[in-house]
């Protein structure tokens, strides 16, 4: 997983970088096929924003969160991203079971 962290009107310190990496490690633990992640951290007046775009095979997932504290915005971002990745993973799973549906079963005579 390639991780790209940028700051807009904000300097990305090693502590913030490490915090983002540990929070997003959970995402790669749920879904192994994450190609790259782009995280943008920004400050707008009194609101701290965290945005992430995750590139997975067949789709791009985008999440944006804002809060008064940057670390809590990153926490919210990780939670939302985790839910979206799990939803994408379930959609990719094959739900067709052999002879599982009623219309595919043979009529007993």
C-alpha positions, -999 to 999 in steps of 0.1 A, spaced: 0 0 0 15 33 -11 6 61 13 8 98 3 2 124 30 0 161 21 -8 192 41 -27 222 29 -19 252 51 -4 227 75 30 212 81 28 173 83 50 165 113 64 130 118 39 125 147 9 132 125 24 110 97 28 81 121 -7 86 136 -22 85 101 -2 54 92 -13 35 123 -50 44 117 -49 34 80 -31 1 87 -65 -12 99 -79 -6 63 -51 -26 47 -57 -53 73 -93 -57 62 -87 -56 25 -53 -66 10 -59 -52 -25 -55 -15 -16 -32 0 -43 -26 34 -29 -40 60 -5 -38 97 -8 -45 117 24 -49 155 25 -49 173 58 -60 209 58 -69 238 81 -97 262 73 -102 288 100 -111 268 131 -120 236 113 -94 208 107 -102 186 77 -89 152 67 -96 138 32 -86 104 18 -88 88 -16 -82 50 -17 -76 33 -50 -87 -3 -50 -91 -25 -81 -122 -14 -99 -131 16 -78 -119 48 -60 -132 54 -25 -132 90 -13 -139 101 23 -138 135 39 -142 144 76 -138 176 96 -136 184 133 -121 210 157 -92 186 165 -70 172 137 -65 138 155 -103 133 160 -108 142 123 -83 115 114 -101 90 137 -134 98 120 -117 94 86 -103 60 95 -137 48 107 -156 60 76 -129 46 53 -130 12 71 -168 10 66 -165 19 29 -137 -7 23 -157 -34 40 -187 -25 19 -166 -26 -12 -151 -60 -2 -186 -75 3 -197 -63 -31 -167 -80 -47 -174 -113 -30 -192 -139 -50 -227 -144 -35 -238 -170 -61 -240 -204 -44 -243 -235 -64 -280 -246 -63 -287 -221 -36 -316 -202 -51 -351 -218 -53 -353 -212 -91 -321 -232 -96 -332 -262 -76 -346 -293 -94 -382 -301 -87 -386 -333 -68 -410 -356 -85 
